[in-house]
Every structure is written in structure tokens, then in C-alpha cells.
């Protein structure tokens, strides 16, 4: 199971690095008006005293398709991803502790497999973990 734990730790490190590299937000869906008039696009906009990541679509904009996509992106903003990484790291630490006490216990191993399933499309994922 140590290879599965290492795989999960590596993926969480990647998720954390990606989230930290992104504009922190807060992110919103919509449009803004700048000095040149109305502006559509993904950018950071000053709204009052705060900056917000504004997610809209430009080319071939179809509200029924693009707004839900932008809402999905906003929902998984970097701050939320970092909280999720922290929670999953805590779960991994607990599972490692349980397995250290008794490596034959099945339930912690099942939880590792469930966590790893999120990363099924990663080239280092081992189908034997399913």
C-alpha cells in the first residue's frame, strides 16, 4: 500500500502546486466594464476594494453552455482546492497510522483505493488499485 500512498501524496502535491500558481480570487462569473467599455474574458477585475477573477467566454459565446462551465470553474477555485488537498492529506495521515498498526486491515486500504480513483487518468495510476 505504500506505493498507493506515495502516488496519492504526489497527486495532492501537484493539485496544491497548481492551485497555488493560479490567481487566488475570489472568482465570479460575469462581465465587467473597464476604461475601454464592456470587457468579456477571463481576467482579474477590480471590484470595489477587492480583485476578483472574472470568468466569461468570448468566442462563440452561448450562455446555456458557457455559463455552467464558468460556474464549474468558479466552484473549484484555488482556495477550495487547497482546502480539499489539506483534508485529503489529513485522511492519508490517518490511514497510514491505521495501516502502521495493522497492515492487513482492509478498510483503510479500500479508502486509499477510493481516493486514488479520482486520478485514474494519470499515467502513474495502477489499474490493480481498482
Secondary structure as UniProt FT lines:
FT   HELIX           2..21
FT   STRAND          27..29
FT   STRAND          32..34
FT   TURN            35..36
FT   STRAND          37..39
FT   STRAND          43..47
FT   TURN            48..49
FT   STRAND          50..55
FT   TURN            59..60
FT   HELIX           63..75
FT   HELIX           78..101
FT   TURN            103..104
FT   HELIX           106..116
FT   HELIX           117..119
FT   TURN            120..121
FT   TURN            123..124
FT   HELIX           127..129
//
